[in-house]
Amino acid sequence: MSIGNFPDGNSPEDERPFEEHREEGLSVGRALRQARIEAGLTVDDVSNATRVRIAIVHAIEQDDFAPCGGDVYARGHIRTLARAVHTDPAPLLARYDAEHGGRPAPTPAAPMFEAERIRPERRGPNWTAAMVAAIVAVIGFVGFTVVKGSGGSDAKSSVAEGSTPTASTSTTSASPKISKPADPKPDPTDSAIAAAPQDKVTVQVSAPDGRSWISAKDHNGRLLFDGLLKQGESKTFQDKTKIDLVLGDAGAIKLYVNGKKIDDQFQPGQVERLTYTKGDPVVG
């Protein structure tokens, strides 16, 4: 990161804090702005480091949290920006909660969560079961053909070498029975990829190590889910065109898009807005 030249008055030196910034009880936005300037960072530096848009950084520093999209996302942005400018986010979050009616209560989304979880999971196992059944049938047919072919070859070989049919029958019956090879179990990841419908976009969101607020919409902007994903829970969303996601704490989330894992290195407390389509796992 370079802070040598900053065009258009974007240098930390040009953003020296006003005298009022030194007073006790700075607002959340002014405190973040002062910490950024003291850290020698510009708005562009903070935006590049946190992936929070420049317009949102400017708005937060002016105590305008409307562009964040709600209290949950505003708190996530405050936490992310505070860490980027090397300041403790806890007092800022406490001040924000005090000024905006307290910490937001969890959205009562349990009925929607259950409905959404039952629909994809009921559809997914049908594809998986069909795939496994097809693999087992093919392997069984191949194994049966191999065993049958091996038995016929042994009998013909014995007759060609001069043994009588009776002796050949006795030898065949006394030989060890060839066991049918065990059916290999398909790799779960391969099954998940095969189970993902090709004519739709399928996004699975899970929280194995923590919890996060998430929001999901379909291509018409219809809200599919908006609530807290607890640790150990997962949700799956499907649409014929695209899925729009907002992750309140992206570092606690693992994503699978169209059966493939998304390996983006999301940071704890980081707010992410993502769009996925049928052609992904590349972010849309």
C-alpha positions as a Markdown table, in Angstrom:
| # | Residue | x | y | z |
|---|---|---|---|---|
| 1 | Met | 0.0 | 0.0 | 0.0 |
| 2 | Ser | 1.4 | 3.4 | -1.0 |
| 3 | Ile | 0.5 | 6.7 | 0.6 |
| 4 | Gly | 3.1 | 8.8 | -1.3 |
| 5 | Asn | 0.9 | 10.8 | -3.7 |
| 6 | Phe | -2.9 | 11.1 | -3.3 |
| 7 | Pro | -4.7 | 13.1 | -6.0 |
| 8 | Asp | -7.8 | 15.2 | -5.5 |
| 9 | Gly | -7.0 | 16.0 | -1.9 |
| 10 | Asn | -7.2 | 12.4 | -0.8 |
| 11 | Ser | -4.1 | 12.4 | 1.4 |
| 12 | Pro | -4.2 | 11.8 | 5.2 |
| 13 | Glu | -2.4 | 15.2 | 5.7 |
| 14 | Asp | -5.3 | 17.0 | 3.9 |
| 15 | Glu | -7.8 | 15.3 | 6.2 |
| 16 | Arg | -6.4 | 16.7 | 9.5 |
| 17 | Pro | -9.0 | 16.3 | 12.3 |
| 18 | Phe | -10.9 | 19.3 | 13.3 |
| 19 | Glu | -10.5 | 20.6 | 16.9 |
| 20 | Glu | -13.9 | 19.0 | 17.8 |
| 21 | His | -12.5 | 15.6 | 17.0 |
| 22 | Arg | -10.3 | 15.8 | 20.1 |
| 23 | Glu | -13.3 | 16.3 | 22.3 |
| 24 | Glu | -14.8 | 13.5 | 24.4 |
| 25 | Gly | -17.7 | 11.5 | 22.9 |
| 26 | Leu | -16.9 | 11.5 | 19.2 |
| 27 | Ser | -19.7 | 10.1 | 17.0 |
| 28 | Val | -19.1 | 6.7 | 15.4 |
| 29 | Gly | -18.4 | 8.1 | 12.0 |
| 30 | Arg | -16.1 | 10.9 | 13.2 |
| 31 | Ala | -14.2 | 8.5 | 15.5 |
| 32 | Leu | -13.6 | 6.2 | 12.5 |
| 33 | Arg | -12.5 | 9.1 | 10.3 |
| 34 | Gln | -10.1 | 10.3 | 13.0 |
| 35 | Ala | -8.6 | 6.8 | 13.5 |
| 36 | Arg | -8.1 | 6.5 | 9.7 |
| 37 | Ile | -6.3 | 9.8 | 9.4 |
| 38 | Glu | -4.1 | 9.0 | 12.5 |
| 39 | Ala | -3.3 | 5.6 | 10.8 |
| 40 | Gly | -2.1 | 7.4 | 7.7 |
| 41 | Leu | -4.8 | 5.8 | 5.5 |
| 42 | Thr | -7.0 | 7.3 | 2.8 |
| 43 | Val | -10.6 | 6.3 | 2.0 |
| 44 | Asp | -9.3 | 4.5 | -1.0 |
| 45 | Asp | -6.9 | 2.5 | 1.2 |
| 46 | Val | -9.6 | 1.5 | 3.6 |
| 47 | Ser | -12.0 | 0.6 | 0.7 |
| 48 | Asn | -9.3 | -1.6 | -0.9 |
| 49 | Ala | -8.4 | -3.3 | 2.3 |
| 50 | Thr | -12.0 | -4.1 | 3.4 |
| 51 | Arg | -13.8 | -4.3 | 0.1 |
| 52 | Val | -16.4 | -1.8 | 1.4 |
| 53 | Arg | -17.4 | 0.6 | -1.4 |
| 54 | Ile | -15.9 | 4.1 | -1.2 |
| 55 | Ala | -19.3 | 5.7 | -1.1 |
| 56 | Ile | -20.3 | 3.6 | 1.9 |
| 57 | Val | -17.0 | 4.5 | 3.7 |
| 58 | His | -17.7 | 8.2 | 3.1 |
| 59 | Ala | -21.3 | 7.9 | 4.3 |
| 60 | Ile | -20.3 | 6.1 | 7.5 |
| 61 | Glu | -17.7 | 8.7 | 8.3 |
| 62 | Gln | -20.5 | 11.3 | 8.0 |
| 63 | Asp | -22.7 | 9.2 | 10.4 |
| 64 | Asp | -25.0 | 8.3 | 7.5 |
| 65 | Phe | -25.7 | 4.6 | 7.9 |
| 66 | Ala | -28.6 | 4.4 | 5.4 |
| 67 | Pro | -26.5 | 3.0 | 2.5 |
| 68 | Cys | -25.5 | 0.1 | 4.7 |
| 69 | Gly | -28.9 | -1.5 | 4.3 |
| 70 | Gly | -29.9 | -2.0 | 7.9 |
| 71 | Asp | -28.5 | -2.2 | 11.5 |
| 72 | Val | -27.0 | -5.6 | 11.0 |
| 73 | Tyr | -25.0 | -4.6 | 8.0 |
| 74 | Ala | -24.1 | -1.2 | 9.6 |
| 75 | Arg | -22.7 | -3.0 | 12.6 |
| 76 | Gly | -20.7 | -5.3 | 10.3 |
| 77 | His | -19.3 | -2.3 | 8.4 |
| 78 | Ile | -18.3 | -0.5 | 11.6 |
| 79 | Arg | -16.5 | -3.6 | 12.9 |
| 80 | Thr | -14.7 | -4.1 | 9.6 |
| 81 | Leu | -13.6 | -0.4 | 9.2 |
| 82 | Ala | -12.5 | -0.2 | 12.8 |
| 83 | Arg | -10.2 | -3.2 | 12.4 |
| 84 | Ala | -8.8 | -1.7 | 9.2 |
| 85 | Val | -7.8 | 1.6 | 10.9 |
| 86 | His | -6.4 | -0.3 | 13.9 |
| 87 | Thr | -9.0 | 0.8 | 16.5 |
| 88 | Asp | -11.2 | -1.2 | 18.9 |
| 89 | Pro | -14.7 | -1.8 | 17.4 |
| 90 | Ala | -16.4 | -2.5 | 20.7 |
| 91 | Pro | -16.9 | 1.1 | 22.0 |
| 92 | Leu | -18.0 | 2.1 | 18.5 |
| 93 | Leu | -20.6 | -0.7 | 18.3 |
| 94 | Ala | -21.8 | 0.2 | 21.8 |
| 95 | Arg | -22.2 | 3.8 | 20.8 |
| 96 | Tyr | -24.0 | 2.9 | 17.6 |
| 97 | Asp | -26.4 | 0.6 | 19.5 |
| 98 | Ala | -27.1 | 3.3 | 22.1 |
| 99 | Glu | -27.9 | 5.8 | 19.3 |
| 100 | His | -30.0 | 3.5 | 17.2 |
| 101 | Gly | -32.2 | 1.7 | 19.7 |
| 102 | Gly | -30.0 | -1.1 | 21.0 |
| 103 | Arg | -28.6 | -4.2 | 19.3 |
| 104 | Pro | -31.0 | -5.6 | 16.7 |
| 105 | Ala | -33.0 | -8.6 | 17.8 |
| 106 | Pro | -32.8 | -11.8 | 15.7 |
| 107 | Thr | -35.4 | -11.9 | 12.9 |
| 108 | Pro | -38.1 | -14.5 | 13.7 |
| 109 | Ala | -37.3 | -16.5 | 10.5 |
| 110 | Ala | -37.7 | -20.0 | 11.8 |
| 111 | Pro | -40.8 | -20.9 | 9.7 |
| 112 | Met | -39.2 | -19.5 | 6.5 |
| 113 | Phe | -35.9 | -21.3 | 7.4 |
| 114 | Glu | -37.6 | -24.6 | 7.8 |
| 115 | Ala | -39.6 | -24.2 | 4.6 |
| 116 | Glu | -36.5 | -23.3 | 2.6 |
| 117 | Arg | -34.4 | -26.1 | 4.1 |
| 118 | Ile | -37.0 | -28.8 | 3.5 |
| 119 | Arg | -37.6 | -27.9 | -0.2 |
| 120 | Pro | -33.9 | -28.1 | -1.5 |
| 121 | Glu | -33.0 | -31.0 | 0.8 |
| 122 | Arg | -35.9 | -33.1 | -0.4 |
| 123 | Arg | -35.0 | -32.4 | -4.0 |
| 124 | Gly | -31.2 | -33.0 | -3.6 |
| 125 | Pro | -31.4 | -36.6 | -2.2 |
| 126 | Asn | -33.6 | -37.6 | -5.1 |
| 127 | Trp | -30.8 | -36.7 | -7.5 |
| 128 | Thr | -28.2 | -38.3 | -5.3 |
| 129 | Ala | -30.2 | -41.5 | -4.9 |
| 130 | Ala | -30.7 | -41.8 | -8.6 |
| 131 | Met | -26.9 | -41.3 | -9.2 |
| 132 | Val | -25.9 | -43.9 | -6.6 |
| 133 | Ala | -28.5 | -46.4 | -8.0 |
| 134 | Ala | -27.1 | -45.9 | -11.5 |
| 135 | Ile | -23.5 | -46.5 | -10.3 |
| 136 | Val | -24.5 | -49.6 | -8.4 |
| 137 | Ala | -26.4 | -51.0 | -11.3 |
| 138 | Val | -23.5 | -50.5 | -13.7 |
| 139 | Ile | -20.9 | -52.0 | -11.3 |
| 140 | Gly | -23.2 | -55.0 | -10.6 |
| 141 | Phe | -23.7 | -55.7 | -14.3 |
| 142 | Val | -19.9 | -55.4 | -15.0 |
| 143 | Gly | -19.1 | -57.7 | -12.0 |
| 144 | Phe | -21.7 | -60.3 | -13.1 |
| 145 | Thr | -20.3 | -60.3 | -16.6 |
| 146 | Val | -16.7 | -60.7 | -15.5 |
| 147 | Val | -17.6 | -63.6 | -13.1 |
| 148 | Lys | -19.7 | -65.4 | -15.8 |
| 149 | Gly | -17.1 | -64.9 | -18.5 |
| 150 | Ser | -14.3 | -66.3 | -16.1 |
| 151 | Gly | -16.4 | -69.4 | -15.4 |
| 152 | Gly | -17.0 | -70.2 | -19.1 |
| 153 | Ser | -13.3 | -69.8 | -20.0 |
| 154 | Asp | -12.2 | -72.2 | -17.2 |
| 155 | Ala | -14.5 | -74.9 | -18.5 |
| 156 | Lys | -13.4 | -74.6 | -22.1 |
| 157 | Ser | -9.7 | -74.7 | -21.1 |
| 158 | Ser | -10.2 | -77.9 | -19.1 |
| 159 | Val | -11.8 | -79.7 | -22.0 |
| 160 | Ala | -9.1 | -78.5 | -24.4 |
| 161 | Glu | -6.4 | -80.0 | -22.1 |
| 162 | Gly | -7.9 | -83.4 | -22.2 |
| 163 | Ser | -10.0 | -83.6 | -19.0 |
| 164 | Thr | -13.3 | -85.3 | -19.2 |
| 165 | Pro | -16.5 | -83.3 | -18.8 |
| 166 | Thr | -17.1 | -85.0 | -15.5 |
| 167 | Ala | -13.7 | -84.0 | -14.2 |
| 168 | Ser | -14.2 | -80.5 | -15.4 |
| 169 | Thr | -17.5 | -80.2 | -13.6 |
| 170 | Ser | -15.9 | -81.6 | -10.4 |
| 171 | Thr | -13.0 | -79.1 | -10.6 |
| 172 | Thr | -15.3 | -76.2 | -11.3 |
| 173 | Ser | -17.6 | -77.0 | -8.4 |
| 174 | Ala | -14.6 | -77.5 | -6.0 |
| 175 | Ser | -13.0 | -74.2 | -6.9 |
| 176 | Pro | -13.3 | -71.3 | -4.5 |
| 177 | Lys | -16.3 | -69.1 | -5.2 |
| 178 | Ile | -15.4 | -65.8 | -6.7 |
| 179 | Ser | -16.9 | -63.0 | -4.5 |
| 180 | Lys | -18.6 | -60.1 | -6.0 |
| 181 | Pro | -16.5 | -56.9 | -5.7 |
| 182 | Ala | -17.8 | -54.5 | -3.1 |
| 183 | Asp | -19.7 | -51.6 | -4.5 |
| 184 | Pro | -17.6 | -48.5 | -4.2 |
| 185 | Lys | -19.2 | -45.5 | -2.5 |
| 186 | Pro | -19.3 | -42.4 | -4.6 |
| 187 | Asp | -17.3 | -39.4 | -3.4 |
| 188 | Pro | -19.7 | -37.0 | -1.6 |
| 189 | Thr | -18.3 | -34.0 | -3.5 |
| 190 | Asp | -18.7 | -35.7 | -6.9 |
| 191 | Ser | -22.3 | -36.7 | -5.9 |
| 192 | Ala | -23.1 | -33.1 | -4.9 |
| 193 | Ile | -21.7 | -31.8 | -8.3 |
| 194 | Ala | -23.7 | -34.4 | -10.2 |
| 195 | Ala | -26.8 | -33.7 | -8.1 |
| 196 | Ala | -26.8 | -29.9 | -8.9 |
| 197 | Pro | -29.4 | -29.3 | -11.6 |
| 198 | Gln | -27.7 | -27.9 | -14.8 |
| 199 | Asp | -30.7 | -25.6 | -15.6 |
| 200 | Lys | -30.6 | -23.8 | -12.3 |
| 201 | Val | -28.2 | -22.0 | -9.9 |
| 202 | Thr | -27.8 | -23.8 | -6.6 |
| 203 | Val | -26.1 | -22.0 | -3.6 |
| 204 | Gln | -25.5 | -23.8 | -0.3 |
| 205 | Val | -24.6 | -21.6 | 2.7 |
| 206 | Ser | -23.2 | -23.2 | 5.9 |
| 207 | Ala | -21.8 | -21.9 | 9.2 |
| 208 | Pro | -19.6 | -24.7 | 10.5 |
| 209 | Asp | -17.5 | -22.6 | 12.9 |
| 210 | Gly | -19.6 | -19.7 | 13.9 |
| 211 | Arg | -22.8 | -17.8 | 13.0 |
| 212 | Ser | -23.7 | -15.1 | 10.6 |
| 213 | Trp | -26.7 | -13.0 | 9.4 |
| 214 | Ile | -27.5 | -13.8 | 5.8 |
| 215 | Ser | -29.9 | -12.5 | 3.2 |
| 216 | Ala | -30.8 | -14.3 | -0.1 |
| 217 | Lys | -33.0 | -13.1 | -3.0 |
| 218 | Asp | -34.0 | -14.6 | -6.3 |
| 219 | His | -33.7 | -13.1 | -9.8 |
| 220 | Asn | -36.9 | -11.1 | -9.2 |
| 221 | Gly | -35.6 | -9.6 | -6.0 |
| 222 | Arg | -37.9 | -11.8 | -3.9 |
| 223 | Leu | -36.5 | -12.3 | -0.4 |
| 224 | Leu | -35.8 | -16.0 | 0.1 |
| 225 | Phe | -34.3 | -15.7 | 3.5 |
| 226 | Asp | -33.2 | -12.9 | 5.9 |
| 227 | Gly | -32.0 | -14.0 | 9.4 |
| 228 | Leu | -29.4 | -15.6 | 11.6 |
| 229 | Leu | -27.6 | -18.8 | 10.4 |
| 230 | Lys | -26.5 | -20.4 | 13.6 |
| 231 | Gln | -23.3 | -22.5 | 14.0 |
| 232 | Gly | -23.7 | -25.9 | 12.4 |
| 233 | Glu | -26.7 | -24.9 | 10.3 |
| 234 | Ser | -26.8 | -24.7 | 6.5 |
| 235 | Lys | -29.3 | -23.4 | 3.9 |
| 236 | Thr | -29.6 | -24.1 | 0.2 |
| 237 | Phe | -31.1 | -21.7 | -2.3 |
| 238 | Gln | -32.1 | -22.4 | -5.9 |
| 239 | Asp | -33.3 | -20.1 | -8.8 |
| 240 | Lys | -33.5 | -20.5 | -12.5 |
| 241 | Thr | -31.3 | -17.5 | -13.2 |
| 242 | Lys | -29.4 | -16.1 | -10.2 |
| 243 | Ile | -29.1 | -15.8 | -6.4 |
| 244 | Asp | -28.1 | -12.6 | -4.6 |
| 245 | Leu | -26.5 | -13.0 | -1.2 |
| 246 | Val | -25.5 | -10.7 | 1.6 |
| 247 | Leu | -23.3 | -12.2 | 4.3 |
| 248 | Gly | -23.1 | -10.2 | 7.6 |
| 249 | Asp | -20.0 | -12.2 | 8.8 |
| 250 | Ala | -18.5 | -13.7 | 5.7 |
| 251 | Gly | -15.6 | -15.2 | 7.7 |
| 252 | Ala | -17.9 | -17.7 | 9.4 |
| 253 | Ile | -19.5 | -18.9 | 6.1 |
| 254 | Lys | -18.6 | -21.7 | 3.7 |
| 255 | Leu | -20.2 | -21.5 | 0.2 |
| 256 | Tyr | -20.9 | -24.2 | -2.3 |
| 257 | Val | -22.2 | -23.0 | -5.7 |
| 258 | Asn | -23.5 | -25.5 | -8.2 |
| 259 | Gly | -21.9 | -28.2 | -6.2 |
| 260 | Lys | -18.4 | -26.6 | -6.1 |
| 261 | Lys | -16.8 | -25.0 | -3.1 |
| 262 | Ile | -16.0 | -21.3 | -3.2 |
| 263 | Asp | -12.5 | -20.8 | -1.8 |
| 264 | Asp | -12.6 | -17.0 | -1.3 |
| 265 | Gln | -10.7 | -16.0 | 1.8 |
| 266 | Phe | -13.4 | -14.1 | 3.6 |
| 267 | Gln | -12.3 | -12.3 | 6.9 |
| 268 | Pro | -14.2 | -12.5 | 10.2 |
| 269 | Gly | -16.7 | -9.7 | 10.5 |
| 270 | Gln | -16.5 | -8.9 | 6.8 |
| 271 | Val | -19.8 | -8.0 | 5.0 |
| 272 | Glu | -20.0 | -9.5 | 1.5 |
| 273 | Arg | -22.6 | -8.9 | -1.2 |
| 274 | Leu | -22.4 | -11.7 | -3.8 |
| 275 | Thr | -24.3 | -12.7 | -6.9 |
| 276 | Tyr | -24.1 | -16.3 | -8.4 |
| 277 | Thr | -25.5 | -17.6 | -11.7 |
| 278 | Lys | -25.8 | -20.9 | -13.5 |
| 279 | Gly | -22.3 | -20.5 | -15.0 |
| 280 | Asp | -20.5 | -20.0 | -11.7 |
| 281 | Pro | -18.6 | -20.7 | -9.3 |
| 282 | Val | -17.1 | -17.5 | -10.7 |
| 283 | Val | -18.8 | -14.6 | -8.8 |
| 284 | Gly | -21.4 | -13.0 | -11.1 |
